[in-house]
Structure formats: structure tokens, C-alpha cells
């Protein structure tokens, strides 16, 4: 064995033995330990995108699918749905109806949440029926 390594190992063992007698009396008696833990959790919001390939209306209606929203901001969050090639209509999010004005439907939730809702268009009219309606959704803290 290398002499240098032997000396280092001996020093480590001696240091461990020097600490051991001091720790033993503390374990024998009663003691109280107070811990204060704190953590920083960054704000996180995510939304799944409905109808990523474009939407075609059938008699003014279209099913967009189920959308999952996640946001941990305790003050709530805002969801914006921006439609291209849509003249008029309403967006149904679960049982809520949102009128689409100038291609935009927005709503605000007052609390942090995780939700899944069916989305659909009703009473909708495309600007050009030959082209798909495109939808961009965003979610942000309130």
C-alpha cells in the first residue's frame, strides 16, 4: 500500500473516532429538534392544444376534443383562444359558453387548478368555408 494513502486513511479514521465520543452523550438524553423547511415552487401553467390540424365546421359546429389545463398560480390563470378564419360563433368549454369576438375567446379562473373539459364550437361561421379554422390557445397566470 502506498504510504501516502495509508497516512490519509489513518487521519480519516482518527477524525471519525474523535467525533464519536462527543455524539454519544447527546443521544443518551432527551433532546428536541426543530426543523423549518421551506421551498420555492415556480409558477407552472400548461394547456393541451385542441384540434392541432385545423377545424372544419359541420352545420356551424365542431368538436375540438378534451383539453387539459394545469396552473399552480394561487391567484388563478387566463386562457386565450385565438381563432383564424372564424367570422363568428361561440366556444363551449365544458358547460361554459364563451362568445368569440374578433376571433378571440378569453376566460379567467380565480384559483390554481387542474381541469379537463370538452371543447366545441357552436353557431360558428367560417370566413372562407374552403379553408380550415386554425386555433391557438395560451394559458398564463392571472
GIDAPE-V104408 format. One record per residue. N is the residue number from 1. RES is the residue in one small letter. SS is DSSP state (@ for helix, = for strand, . for the rest). PHI is phi in whole degrees, 0 to 359 (none if undefined). OMEGA is omega as a letter, one per 30 degrees, with the letter a starting at -180 (NA if undefined). Layout:
n/res/ss/phi/omega
N/RES/SS/PHI/OMEGA
N/RES/SS/PHI/OMEGA
//
This chain:
n/res/ss/phi/omega
1/x/./none/l
2/x/./295/a
3/x/@/298/a
4/x/@/297/l
5/x/@/293/l
6/x/@/296/l
7/x/@/294/l
8/x/@/297/l
9/x/@/295/l
10/x/@/295/l
11/x/@/294/l
12/x/@/295/l
13/x/@/294/l
14/x/@/296/l
15/x/@/295/l
16/x/@/295/l
17/x/@/290/l
18/x/@/291/a
19/x/@/281/a
20/x/@/303/a
21/x/@/296/l
22/x/@/285/a
23/x/@/281/a
24/x/@/298/a
25/x/@/296/l
26/x/@/294/l
27/x/@/284/a
28/x/@/286/a
29/x/./265/l
30/x/./286/l
31/x/./213/l
32/x/./238/l
33/x/./240/l
34/x/./246/l
35/x/./242/l
36/x/./238/l
37/x/./256/l
38/x/./220/a
39/x/./218/l
40/x/./253/l
41/x/./250/a
42/x/./293/l
43/x/./294/a
44/x/./223/l
45/x/=/226/l
46/x/=/211/l
47/x/=/223/l
48/x/./281/a
49/x/./263/l
50/x/./281/l
51/x/./47/a
52/x/./292/a
53/x/./263/a
54/x/./108/a
55/x/=/238/l
56/x/./244/a
57/x/./277/l
58/x/=/233/a
59/x/./56/l
60/x/./79/a
61/x/=/229/l
62/x/=/201/l
63/x/=/267/a
64/x/=/263/l
65/x/=/106/a
66/x/=/267/a
67/x/=/243/l
68/x/=/255/l
69/x/=/243/l
70/x/=/225/l
71/x/=/207/a
72/x/./261/l
73/x/./287/a
74/x/./298/l
75/x/./273/l
76/x/./105/a
77/x/=/205/a
78/x/=/238/l
79/x/=/244/l
80/x/=/245/l
81/x/=/241/a
82/x/=/250/a
83/x/=/256/l
84/x/=/250/a
85/x/./73/l
86/x/=/238/a
87/x/=/279/a
88/x/=/199/l
89/x/=/144/l
90/x/=/222/l
91/x/=/255/l
92/x/=/261/l
93/x/=/242/a
94/x/./62/l
95/x/./262/a
96/x/=/270/l
97/x/=/251/l
98/x/=/239/l
99/x/=/291/l
100/x/./264/a
101/x/=/241/a
102/x/./54/l
103/x/./79/a
104/x/=/233/l
105/x/=/231/a
106/x/=/231/l
107/x/=/212/a
108/x/=/237/l
109/x/=/253/a
110/x/./270/a
111/x/./223/l
112/x/./296/a
113/x/=/199/l
114/x/=/233/a
115/x/=/218/l
116/x/=/230/a
117/x/=/223/l
118/x/=/280/l
119/x/=/245/l
120/x/=/205/l
121/x/=/256/l
122/x/=/226/l
123/x/=/48/a
124/x/=/264/l
125/x/=/221/l
126/x/=/281/l
127/x/./293/l
128/x/./233/a
129/x/./296/l
130/x/./283/a
131/x/./256/l
132/x/./287/l
133/x/=/273/l
134/x/=/255/a
135/x/=/232/l
136/x/=/240/l
137/x/=/244/l
138/x/=/226/l
139/x/=/228/a
140/x/=/210/l
141/x/=/302/a
142/x/./292/NA
//
